[in-house]
Amino acid sequence: MSNKLTVNKQQVESWLTKLPGFDPKDPKPGHYQIFLCPETGAVFHSREQTRAYTRKTQITDFVSIWVTVENDGKGGWKLGNFSSVQPSAQEMKIMRVKADEYEKRKSDQRQKEQEKIMAQQIEEERLAKLAKENQGENSMEIQRRRAEAAADEEEKKRREQEELKKKLMEGGAREDTSTLINADNGLDRVKVSAQENSYGKWVNDKLTRGGHAPIRVDNMLKEFYDGTVLKKLLGVLTKGEYEDKLKGVSMKPYNKFVVSHNFKLLWGVMGDNEKIDLGGINSVSIWGGHPCLKTLIGLIRKLQCHYDFVGGRSELLEWVRPLTEHRKKVDNFTSDWEDGTAFLALYESIFPGKTLDATDPATNMKVAFKSFSTDLGVVPLLEPEDVISGESDEELTMMYIASIRNAVRDRDSAKPQNNVEDEANELLAQANALRARCTTETKEHSEEILKETSWQFDRINFNDKEQTDELIAHALTTLYDPAEDKFGEVHDLYVKAIEKYQEVEGNACQPKIDEVTQTLKKSDKTPLHYRQELYDQLSQLQSAWKKNALLREGKYVVEVTDDDLASYIEVIKSYIETELPKCQNESDRIALIKTGHSMVEKKGGPGIEIAQDYYRQAKDLCDDNENKRIIDGLQADAEHTLTRYKQEVDDFVHERFSEIAKGQEQSQEDLLAMYHEFSLNCAKEIRELFPKGAAEVGPDEVERREGAAAYRLETLLEVVKQSYERDCALRKELHTGVDGLFDDEGLPL
């Protein structure tokens, strides 16, 4: 990664606000690492994101910046140092302490807010209960008050939702930039193999030189399916020699019978007329029910060898060796070309006096390929990564070098211009070659812009929708202005060719003039054509962005609501802990659960409702049933968020009630043990009070079963009662005997 970049405080602050989770009003203190792409201005917060961006745009140069953010704990913050050097371990440790203090402060704030909300909810519940109990008021008055209360509640709910939406919009960049719904604009292209890429480029080079539109390389089977592209390609390769036969190929085949007839005619031209050895290639493998890409590439390879690769491998190697030996000895078409120096040497030999500086392999090849394209008109059929991978395809390397050799031979064998018509023909050839190169470059530039704009669209939040219009305008200007300049040069060459043809005596070249004039008009429209094509693709992309932005916004709101509920559920549980012991019966417990559900609804309901509204808007924009099913799933997930926390309330109430009930059961068991022990102690005391055998108090131990201790105590009570009655009878008898004795003795009482 490059580290050479001059930045200022304002730029760093703007980059920080693009980081997911960064609160510009009260940010978390710490050391933030930012990855910046100098070429596009894109900002990332992880290496994983830069790698994903590289895979999408092929851009590999990023700048790493470490930024220190300080927070005074009162909502005020400032930037500290920012540089490419990572802070020391001691600095990181100090900042972690500050970050922990920040987290504690934010946690305390959330706790206070949640307690305040809970108190308000409890008070609202109490007032609602009192209003319900007040049945003595006039029914009309009650209805009026209810209507006013409902209106107040609706207005309060609306204000809360607006405040919540505003708060969510200020939540910084969205972490999730995934695309749930794809635009049908060509962005869903699959990565093609090296062979598909090279042979596809070869086909497009031939087509554009012949004035035809290029094809999609990643969709070649579909492009070649009906035979129309193959007809155009053969027309160019044979230089119109079999125009009459090729006229029989329908350009609008409306069924498979017409397609079959097209390929029969094309196979006849290739096999019978051009004597191309097709090697048993069957056309059905291209247009039939199971088309095969390998067969199509094999056919293109046959055409390339027949028209462009004459002489074979040995002859090509003998041609290239002396041209590269001043830099590198070449003995093959694989490993000897992997560092790119052989391509530089080849260019320097073809253009004496021009020198290309050697650096790393990828740069060497990019410079060489671009130079061959600009100065020789050779389309770069290879990609640097296909050559430097260590597994380069010899066949493709030979094809590209053969194209260079053919271009050199055409240049060197050009006939001397003996007359005006020869000069005109040479100008026309130059114009056609330049037009083909400019068409290829403009198409590739359009695809690069589309990919880059697609990535930028994915980073735009829904509330910043005006940025998409600005991106589209910028993309169209970026494509059209350089294309207009390039095709201006093509226009001038065609005009010069026409002027030369007009100098030929007797209007002998008038048909040629008419033909070139038509070609000129088509060429002039090319920048507008690609601009319109890009606009249509970006319009589809914008439509898909709106759906995805709504979905991302909905997902973000659900995630924030989920986080809030995850914290608030502890407050609800604390409330349940306090109120559950007061419940006297099942009805009270059900009422407590309903209160918990109501607290979940009031805390999370507004956010979920906002998310569902985003999802409904996105669904209204969808025509595809599959996309609607995706949104249905997201809506169900959002609704399940509330259900999940309500279920957690239910589970907590039942769990705590079970613990309380278990405690009560334990208390009853302890009481029973005491009761049992008391019965045994009573029996022991009674035995000690009575003479042995005077009272039957039962066995020394009592079974630990229901009713045993109670029965024992009842038995002991009967023994005591009997003892009391007996004592009373004895006392009475004693009193009677004493009284009688005193009477008999004449003693006073």
C-alpha positions in Angstrom: 0.0 0.0 0.0 1.2 3.5 -0.8 1.6 5.9 2.1 2.3 9.1 0.1 -0.6 11.4 0.5 -1.2 14.9 1.8 -4.4 15.3 3.8 -5.9 18.0 6.1 -8.1 17.9 9.1 -11.4 18.6 7.2 -10.7 15.6 4.9 -10.0 13.3 7.8 -13.2 14.4 9.6 -15.2 13.7 6.4 -13.7 10.3 6.1 -14.4 9.4 9.7 -18.1 10.2 9.2 -18.2 7.5 6.5 -17.1 4.8 8.9 -19.9 2.5 10.1 -20.9 3.1 13.7 -19.1 6.4 14.0 -21.3 8.9 15.8 -20.2 12.4 14.6 -22.0 14.0 17.6 -20.4 11.9 20.4 -17.8 9.5 18.9 -16.0 6.8 20.8 -12.4 7.7 21.6 -9.8 5.6 20.1 -7.3 5.0 17.3 -9.2 4.5 14.0 -7.6 3.0 10.9 -8.9 4.3 7.6 -8.1 2.9 4.2 -8.4 5.4 1.3 -8.4 4.8 -2.4 -6.7 7.9 -3.9 -8.0 7.1 -7.4 -11.7 7.1 -6.5 -11.9 8.7 -3.0 -13.6 5.6 -1.6 -13.1 5.0 2.1 -12.9 1.7 4.0 -12.5 0.6 7.6 -10.9 -2.9 7.0 -8.5 -4.7 4.8 -11.3 -7.1 3.9 -13.3 -4.3 2.3 -10.3 -3.1 0.3 -9.8 -6.7 -1.0 -13.4 -6.9 -2.0 -13.1 -3.5 -3.8 -10.0 -4.7 -5.6 -11.8 -7.8 -6.8 -14.6 -5.6 -8.2 -12.5 -2.7 -9.7 -9.0 -4.2 -10.1 -7.7 -1.1 -8.1 -4.9 -2.2 -5.8 -3.4 1.1 -4.5 -4.8 2.2 -1.0 -3.5 4.6 1.6 -3.6 3.5 5.3 -4.2 6.3 7.8 -4.3 6.1 11.6 -6.5 8.8 13.3 -6.7 9.5 17.0 -10.1 10.7 18.2 -10.4 12.2 21.7 -13.7 12.7 23.6 -14.1 14.9 26.7 -17.0 12.9 28.0 -19.4 15.8 27.6 -20.3 15.4 23.9 -17.2 17.4 22.8 -14.6 15.8 20.7 -11.5 16.6 18.6 -9.0 15.0 16.3 -5.6 14.1 17.7 -2.7 13.0 15.5 -3.3 11.4 12.1 -0.5 9.7 10.1 0.4 6.5 8.3 2.3 5.3 11.4 0.5 3.0 13.8 0.3 4.3 17.4 2.5 2.6 20.0 1.4 -0.1 22.4 1.4 2.4 25.3 -0.8 4.9 23.3 -3.2 2.1 22.4 -3.4 1.0 26.1 -4.2 4.6 27.3 -6.9 5.0 24.6 -8.5 1.6 25.6 -8.9 3.0 29.1 -10.7 6.1 27.7 -12.8 3.9 25.4 -13.9 1.8 28.4 -14.9 5.0 30.3 -16.8 6.1 27.2 -18.7 2.7 27.1 -19.6 2.9 30.8 -20.9 6.5 30.3 -23.0 5.5 27.4 -24.3 2.4 29.2 -25.3 4.5 32.2 -27.1 7.0 29.9 -29.0 4.1 28.2 -29.9 2.7 31.6 -31.3 6.0 32.8 -33.2 6.5 29.6 -34.7 3.0 29.9 -35.6 3.5 33.5 -37.3 6.7 32.6 -39.3 5.1 29.8 -40.3 2.2 32.1 -41.5 4.6 34.8 -43.6 6.4 32.1 -45.0 3.2 30.9 -45.9 2.0 34.4 -47.6 5.4 35.1 -49.6 5.1 31.8 -50.7 1.6 32.8 -51.8 2.9 36.2 -53.8 5.8 34.8 -55.4 3.5 32.2 -56.4 1.1 34.9 -57.9 3.9 37.0 -59.8 5.2 34.0 -61.2 1.7 33.3 -62.3 1.4 36.9 -64.1 4.7 36.9 -67.5 3.4 35.7 -69.6 6.0 37.4 -69.1 8.8 34.9 -71.4 9.6 32.1 -70.9 7.3 29.1 -70.6 10.2 26.6 -68.0 11.8 28.8 -66.0 8.5 28.9 -66.2 8.2 25.1 -65.0 11.8 24.7 -62.1 11.2 27.0 -61.2 8.0 25.3 -61.2 9.7 21.9 -59.0 12.5 23.2 -56.6 10.0 24.8 -56.4 8.0 21.5 -55.7 11.1 19.5 -53.0 12.2 22.0 -51.5 8.7 21.9 -51.5 8.7 18.1 -49.8 12.1 18.0 -47.3 11.0 20.6 -46.5 7.9 18.5 -46.1 10.0 15.4 -43.6 12.4 17.1 -41.7 9.5 18.6 -41.4 7.8 15.1 -40.2 11.1 13.5 -37.6 11.5 16.3 -36.6 7.9 15.9 -36.2 8.2 12.1 -34.1 11.3 12.6 -31.9 9.6 15.1 -31.5 6.5 12.9 -30.6 8.7 9.9 -27.8 10.3 12.0 -26.4 6.9 12.8 -23.5 7.1 10.4 -22.7 4.9 7.4 -24.4 1.5 7.1 -22.2 -1.5 7.9 -24.3 -3.7 5.7 -23.8 -2.8 2.0 -25.0 -6.1 0.6 -27.2 -6.2 -2.5 -30.3 -8.2 -2.0 -32.0 -7.3 -5.3 -29.9 -7.2 -8.5 -30.4 -4.8 -11.4 -30.8 -6.4 -14.8 -28.1 -4.2 -16.3 -25.2 -6.5 -17.0 -23.6 -6.1 -13.6 -24.3 -9.7 -12.7 -21.5 -10.8 -15.1 -19.6 -13.9 -14.1 -15.9 -14.0 -14.2 -14.8 -15.4 -17.5 -11.8 -17.8 -18.1 -8.6 -16.6 -19.7 -9.7 -18.4 -22.9 -13.1 -16.8 -23.0 -11.6 -13.4 -22.4 -8.9 -13.7 -25.1 -11.1 -15.3 -27.9 -13.9 -13.0 -27.0 -11.6 -10.0 -27.5 -10.4 -11.4 -30.7 -14.0 -11.7 -32.0 -14.8 -8.1 -30.9 -11.7 -6.8 -32.6 -12.7 -8.3 -35.9 -16.4 -7.2 -35.5 -15.6 -3.6 -34.7 -13.0 -3.4 -37.5 -15.9 -4.4 -39.8 -18.2 -1.8 -38.4 -20.3 -4.2 -36.2 -21.1 -3.8 -32.5 -19.0 -5.9 -30.1 -20.5 -8.8 -28.1 -20.6 -9.5 -24.4 -17.6 -11.7 -23.7 -19.2 -13.3 -20.6 -22.2 -14.3 -22.6 -20.7 -15.7 -25.8 -23.0 -18.8 -26.1 -26.1 -16.6 -26.1 -24.5 -14.1 -28.6 -23.5 -16.9 -31.0 -26.7 -18.9 -30.5 -28.7 -17.9 -33.6 -25.8 -17.6 -36.1 -26.1 -13.8 -36.7 -22.8 -13.0 -35.0 -21.0 -15.8 -36.8 -22.4 -14.4 -40.1 -21.0 -10.9 -39.3 -17.6 -12.4 -38.2 -17.3 -14.5 -41.4 -18.2 -11.5 -43.5 -15.3 -9.5 -42.0 -12.8 -12.4 -42.1 -13.6 -13.3 -45.8 -13.7 -9.5 -46.7 -17.2 -9.9 -48.2 -16.2 -12.6 -50.7 -19.3 -14.8 -49.9 -21.7 -12.0 -49.4 -24.3 -13.6 -51.7 -24.3 -16.9 -49.8 -24.3 -15.2 -46.4 -27.4 -13.2 -47.4 -29.3 -16.4 -46.9 -28.6 -16.3 -43.2 -31.6 -14.8 -41.4 -30.8 -11.9 -39.1 -34.1 -12.4 -37.3 -34.5 -16.2 -36.8 -37.8 -16.7 -35.1 -37.6 -20.5 -34.4 -35.1 -23.3 -34.2 -35.8 -24.4 -37.8 -34.5 -21.0 -39.0 -31.5 -21.2 -36.6 -30.7 -24.7 -37.9 -30.9 -23.4 -41.5 -28.5 -20.5 -40.6 -25.8 -22.8 -39.2 -26.2 -25.1 -42.2 -25.3 -22.2 -44.5 -22.5 -21.0 -42.3 -21.0 -24.5 -42.0 -21.1 -24.7 -45.8 -19.1 -21.4 -46.2 -16.5 -22.4 -43.6 -16.1 -26.0 -44.7 -16.8 -26.1 -48.5 -15.7 -22.6 -49.6 -13.0 -21.6 -47.1 -11.8 -25.2 -46.6 -11.5 -24.7 -42.8 -10.8 -27.9 -41.0 -13.5 -27.9 -38.4 -12.3 -31.1 -36.8 -15.7 -32.6 -36.4 -17.2 -29.6 -34.5 -21.0 -30.0 -34.6 -23.1 -26.9 -34.9 -25.8 -28.5 -32.7 -23.4 -28.1 -29.8 -23.7 -24.4 -30.2 -27.4 -23.8 -30.9 -29.0 -27.1 -29.7 -30.7 -27.8 -26.4 -27.4 -28.2 -24.5 -25.0 -25.6 -26.0 -21.3 -26.1 -25.0 -19.0 -23.2 -24.5 -16.0 -25.4 -25.0 -17.2 -26.2 -28.5 -17.8 -22.5 -29.3 -14.3 -21.6 -28.2 -12.9 -24.5 -30.3 -14.7 -23.1 -33.4 -13.3 -19.5 -32.7 -9.9 -21.1 -32.3 -10.2 -22.7 -35.7 -11.1 -19.4 -37.3 -8.2 -17.6 -35.6 -5.7 -20.2 -36.7 -7.0 -20.2 -40.3 -7.0 -16.4 -40.7 -4.5 -15.0 -38.2 -2.0 -17.7 -37.1 -0.1 -18.8 -40.1 3.1 -20.8 -39.8 2.8 -22.5 -36.4 4.6 -22.3 -33.1 8.2 -22.8 -34.4 8.0 -20.1 -37.0 6.5 -17.7 -34.5 9.3 -18.5 -32.0 11.9 -17.9 -34.7 10.4 -14.6 -35.5 10.2 -13.3 -31.9 13.7 -14.5 -30.6 15.9 -11.9 -32.3 13.5 -9.2 -31.3 13.6 -9.9 -27.6 17.2 -11.0 -27.1 18.6 -7.6 -26.1 16.5 -7.9 -22.9 15.7 -11.6 -22.5 16.3 -14.9 -24.2 13.0 -16.5 -25.2 12.6 -20.3 -25.7 8.9 -20.7 -25.0 5.6 -19.0 -24.8 5.0 -19.5 -21.0 7.6 -18.9 -18.3 9.8 -16.6 -20.5 7.0 -14.1 -20.8 5.8 -14.0 -17.1 7.9 -11.0 -15.9 6.8 -8.8 -18.9 10.3 -7.9 -20.0 10.0 -9.9 -23.2 6.9 -7.8 -24.2 8.9 -4.6 -23.5 11.8 -5.9 -25.7 9.4 -6.8 -28.5 7.9 -3.4 -28.5 11.3 -1.6 -28.5 12.5 -3.8 -31.5 9.3 -3.0 -33.5 9.6 0.7 -32.7 13.3 1.5 -32.7 14.3 4.5 -30.7 11.4 4.0 -28.2 12.3 2.7 -24.7 9.9 1.3 -22.1 11.1 1.3 -18.5 10.9 -2.1 -16.7 9.4 -2.3 -13.2 7.2 -5.0 -11.8 5.7 -7.7 -14.0 2.1 -6.4 -14.0 3.2 -2.9 -14.8 5.5 -4.1 -17.5 2.7 -5.8 -19.3 0.2 -3.0 -18.8 2.7 -0.6 -20.4 3.6 -2.9 -23.2 -0.1 -3.9 -24.0 -1.2 -0.3 -24.0 1.7 0.7 -26.3 1.0 -2.1 -28.8 -2.7 -1.0 -28.8 -1.9 2.7 -29.3 1.0 2.5 -31.8 0.2 -0.7 -33.7 -3.6 -1.0 -33.3 -3.3 -4.5 -31.6 -6.1 -5.2 -29.1 -4.6 -6.6 -25.8 -6.0 -10.1 -26.0 -4.3 -11.0 -22.6 -4.7 -9.8 -19.1 -1.5 -9.4 -17.0 -2.8 -11.7 -14.3 -3.3 -14.5 -16.9 0.4 -14.4 -17.7 2.1 -13.8 -14.3 0.0 -16.4 -12.6 2.6 -19.1 -13.2 0.0 -21.1 -15.1 -0.1 -19.1 -18.3 -1.8 -20.6 -21.4 0.7 -21.0 -24.2 -2.0 -21.0 -26.8 -3.3 -17.6 -25.7 0.2 -16.0 -25.5 1.0 -17.3 -29.0 -2.3 -15.9 -30.3 -1.5 -12.4 -29.0 2.1 -12.4 -30.3 0.8 -13.7 -33.7 -1.6 -10.7 -33.7 1.4 -8.4 -33.1 3.4 -10.1 -35.9 0.5 -9.8 -38.3 0.1 -6.1 -37.6 3.9 -5.5 -38.1 3.8 -7.4 -41.4 0.8 -5.4 -42.6 2.6 -2.2 -41.7 5.8 -3.1 -43.3 4.3 -4.6 -46.4 2.0 -1.7 -47.2 2.0 -0.9 -50.8 3.6 2.4 -51.9 0.9 4.9 -52.6 1.2 5.5 -56.3 -2.0 7.3 -56.8 -4.8 9.3 -55.0 -7.0 6.2 -54.6 -4.2 4.3 -52.9 -3.8 7.2 -50.5 -7.6 7.2 -49.8 -7.6 3.5 -49.2 -4.7 3.9 -46.7 -6.6 6.7 -44.9 -9.7 4.5 -44.8 -7.8 1.6 -43.3 -6.3 3.9 -40.7 -9.7 5.2 -39.8 -11.2 1.7 -39.5 -8.4 0.5 -37.3 -8.6 3.6 -35.1 -12.4 3.3 -34.9 -12.1 -0.4 -33.8 -9.6 0.5 -31.1 -11.7 3.5 -29.9 -14.8 1.4 -29.8 -13.1 -1.3 -27.7 -11.6 1.3 -25.3 -14.9 3.1 -24.9 -16.8 -0.2 -24.2 -14.2 -1.2 -21.7 -14.3 2.3 -20.1 -18.1 2.1 -19.9 -17.9 -1.3 -18.1 -15.3 0.1 -15.6 -17.5 3.1 -14.9 -20.5 0.9 -14.4 -18.7 -1.3 -11.9 -17.3 1.7 -10.0 -20.6 3.5 -9.9 -22.3 0.3 -8.8 -20.0 0.1 -5.9 -20.5 3.8 -5.0 -24.3 3.3 -5.2 -24.1 0.5 -2.6 -22.5 2.9 -0.1 -25.2 5.6 -0.4 -27.9 5.6 2.4 -31.5 6.0 1.4 -31.8 9.5 2.9 -28.9 10.7 0.6 -30.8 9.7 -2.6 -29.8 12.9 -4.5 -26.3 11.6 -4.6 -27.3 9.0 -7.1 -28.3 11.6 -9.6 -25.0 13.3 -9.2 -23.2 10.0 -9.7 -25.0 9.3 -12.9 -24.3 12.7 -14.3 -20.6 12.4 -13.4 -20.4 8.9 -14.9 -21.9 10.0 -18.2 -19.5 12.9 -18.4 -16.6 10.7 -17.5 -17.5 8.4 -20.4 -18.6 10.8 -23.1 -16.0 13.5 -23.0 -12.9 11.3 -23.8 -15.0 9.2 -26.2 -16.0 12.3 -28.1 -12.3 13.4 -28.4 -11.2 9.9 -29.6 -13.9 9.6 -32.2 -13.2 13.1 -33.3 -9.9 11.8 -34.5 -11.7 9.0 -36.3 -14.0 11.5 -37.9 -11.1 13.5 -39.2 -9.5 10.4 -40.8 -12.8 9.5 -42.5 -13.2 13.0 -43.8 -9.7 13.0 -45.2 -10.4 9.6 -46.9 -13.6 11.0 -48.5 -11.7 14.1 -49.7 -9.1 11.9 -51.3 -11.7 9.7 -53.0 -13.3 12.9 -54.4 -10.0 13.8 -56.0 -10.2 10.7 -58.2 -11.2 11.7 -61.7 -14.6 10.9 -63.2 -16.4 10.2 -59.9 -15.1 6.6 -60.2 -15.1 6.3 -56.4 -18.6 7.7 -55.7 -19.9 4.3 -54.4 -16.9 4.2 -52.1 -17.6 7.8 -51.0 -21.2 6.9 -50.2 -20.1 3.8 -48.2 -17.5 5.8 -46.2 -20.0 8.5 -45.5 -22.4 6.0 -44.0 -19.6 4.6 -41.9 -18.6 8.1 -40.8 -22.2 8.8 -39.6 -22.2 5.5 -37.6 -18.9 6.3 -36.1 -20.0 9.8 -35.0 -22.9 8.2 -33.2 -20.8 5.7 -31.2 -20.1 8.0 -28.2 -23.8 8.8 -28.0 -24.6 5.2 -28.3 -22.4 4.1 -25.4 -23.5 7.1 -23.4 -27.2 6.1 -23.8 -26.4 2.5 -23.1 -24.6 3.5 -19.9 -27.5 5.8 -18.9 -30.0 3.0 -19.4 -27.8 0.6 -17.3 -27.3 3.3 -14.6 -31.1 4.0 -14.5 -31.7 0.3 -13.9 -29.0 0.4 -11.3 -30.6 3.4 -9.6 -34.0 1.6 -9.5 -32.3 -1.4 -7.9 -30.4 0.9 -5.6 -33.6 2.4 -4.3 -35.0 -1.0 -3.5 -31.8 -2.2 -1.8 -31.3 1.1 0.0 -34.8 0.7 1.5 -34.0 -2.9 2.4 -30.7 -1.9 4.0 -32.3 0.9 5.9 -35.0 -1.5 7.1 -32.3 -4.1 8.2 -30.4 -1.3 9.9 -33.4 -0.2 11.9 -34.2 -3.8 12.9 -30.6 -4.2 14.1 -30.7 -1.0 16.1 -34.0 -2.0 17.6 -32.7 -5.4 18.4 -29.7 -3.9 20.2 -32.0 -1.5 22.2 -34.3 -4.4 23.2 -31.3 -6.5 24.2 -30.4 -3.9 26.7 -33.9 -2.9 27.7 -34.9 -6.5 28.4 -32.7 -6.4 31.5 -34.8 -3.4 32.8 -38.0 -5.4 32.1 -36.6 -8.4 34.0 -35.7 -6.2 36.9 -39.3 -5.0 37.0 -40.6 -8.5 36.9 -38.3 -9.5 39.7 -39.9 -6.8 41.8 -43.5 -7.5 40.9 -43.7 -11.3 40.7 -43.6 -12.0 44.4 -46.6 -9.7 44.8 -48.7 -11.9 42.5 -51.4 -13.8 44.4 -52.7 -16.0 41.7 -52.4 -17.0 38.0 -54.4 -14.0 36.9 -51.9 -11.7 38.5 -49.1 -13.5 36.7 -50.8 -13.3 33.3 -51.3 -9.5 33.9 -47.6 -9.2 34.7 -46.6 -11.0 31.5 -48.9 -8.7 29.5 -47.2 -5.7 31.0 -43.9 -7.1 30.0 -45.1 -7.6 26.4 -46.4 -4.1 26.4 -43.0 -2.8 27.5 -41.4 -4.7 24.7 -43.9 -3.3 22.2 -43.5 0.3 23.3 -39.7 0.0 23.2 -39.3 -1.9 20.0 -42.6 -1.5 18.2 -41.9 2.0 16.7 -38.6 0.8 15.2 -40.0 -2.4 13.8 -42.9 -0.4 12.3 -40.5 2.0 10.6 -38.5 -1.0 9.2 -41.7 -2.6 8.0 -42.6 0.6 6.2 -39.2 0.6 4.4 -39.8 -3.0 3.4 -43.3 -2.2 2.1 -42.0 0.6 0.0 -39.3 -1.7 -1.5 -41.9 -4.4 -2.2 -44.1 -1.9 -4.0 -41.1 -1.2 -6.4 -40.7 -4.9 -7.2 -42.2 -6.7 -10.2 -40.3 -9.9 -9.7 -42.1 -12.5 -7.4 -38.7 -13.8 -6.3 -37.7 -10.4 -4.9 -41.1 -10.0 -3.2 -40.5 -13.4 -1.5 -37.1 -12.1 -0.3 -38.8 -9.0 1.2 -41.5 -11.2 2.8 -38.8 -13.1 4.6 -37.3 -9.8 5.9 -40.7 -8.7 7.1 -41.2 -11.9 8.9 -37.7 -11.6 10.5 -38.5 -8.1 11.7 -41.8 -9.2 13.2 -40.0 -12.1 14.9 -37.7 -9.7 16.7 -40.6 -8.5 18.9 -41.9 -12.1 19.2 -38.5 -13.3 20.4 -38.3 -10.8 23.2 -41.9 -11.4 24.2 -41.0 -15.0 24.4 -38.0 -14.1 26.6 -40.4 -12.3 28.9 -42.6 -15.4 29.1 -39.7 -17.7 29.7 -38.3 -15.4 32.5 -41.6 -15.1 34.3 -42.1 -18.9 34.2 -38.5 -19.5 35.3 -38.7 -17.1 38.2 -42.2 -18.4 39.3 -40.8 -21.9 39.2 -37.9 -20.8 41.4 -40.3 -19.1 43.9 -42.7 -22.1 43.9 -39.8 -24.4 44.5 -38.7 -22.2 47.4 -42.2 -22.4 48.8 -42.2 -26.2 48.5 -38.9 -26.3 50.4 -40.4 -24.1 53.2 -43.3 -26.5 53.5 -40.9 -29.4 53.7 -38.9 -27.6 56.5 -42.2 -27.0 58.4 -43.1 -30.6 58.1 -39.8 -31.7 59.5 -40.2 -29.3 62.5 -43.8 -30.7 63.0 -42.4 -34.2 62.9 -39.7 -33.4 65.4 -42.2 -31.7 67.7 -44.3 -34.8 67.8 -41.4 -36.9 68.9 -40.4 -34.4 71.6 -43.9 -34.3 72.9 -44.0 -38.1 73.2 -40.6 -38.0 75.1 -41.8 -35.5 77.6 -45.1 -37.3 78.3 -43.2 -40.5 78.9 -41.1 -38.7 81.5 -44.2 -37.2 83.2 -46.0 -40.5 83.6 -45.0 -43.6 85.5 -43.8 -46.3 83.2 -46.7 -48.0 81.5 -49.1 -45.5 82.8 -49.6 -43.9 79.3 -49.3 -45.4 75.8 -47.7 -42.8 73.6 -46.8 -45.0 70.6 -43.4 -46.0 69.0 -40.3 -43.9 69.4 -40.1 -43.2 65.6 -42.9 -42.0 63.2 -42.9 -42.6 59.5 -42.2 -39.6 57.2 -45.4 -39.8 55.3 -48.3 -37.4 54.8 -50.5 -37.3 57.9 -48.3 -39.5 60.1 -47.0 -36.6 62.4 -50.5 -35.1 62.7 -52.0 -38.5 63.7 -49.2 -38.9 66.3 -50.0 -35.5 67.8 -53.7 -36.2 67.9 -52.9 -39.4 69.7 -50.7 -37.6 72.2 -53.4 -35.0 72.7 -55.9 -37.7 73.6 -53.3 -39.2 76.1 -52.9 -35.7 77.7 -56.7 -35.2 77.8 -57.1 -38.6 79.4 -54.4 -37.8 81.9 -56.0 -34.5 82.7 -59.4 -36.1 83.3 -57.9 -38.7 85.4 -56.0 -36.0 87.4 -59.2 -34.1 87.9 -61.0 -37.3 89.1 -58.2 -38.0 91.5 -58.2 -34.5 92.8 -62.0 -34.6 93.3 -61.7 -37.9 95.1 -58.8 -36.5 97.2 -60.9 -33.4 98.2 -63.9 -35.6 99.0 -61.8 -37.9 101.2 -60.1 -35.0 103.0 -63.4 -33.3 103.6 -64.9 -36.5 105.0 -61.9 -37.0 107.2 -62.1 -33.5 108.7 -65.8 -33.9 109.3 -65.3 -37.2 111.1 -62.6 -35.7 113.3 -64.6 -32.5 113.8 -61.7 -30.4 112.6 -62.3 -27.0 111.0 -61.5 -26.5 107.3 
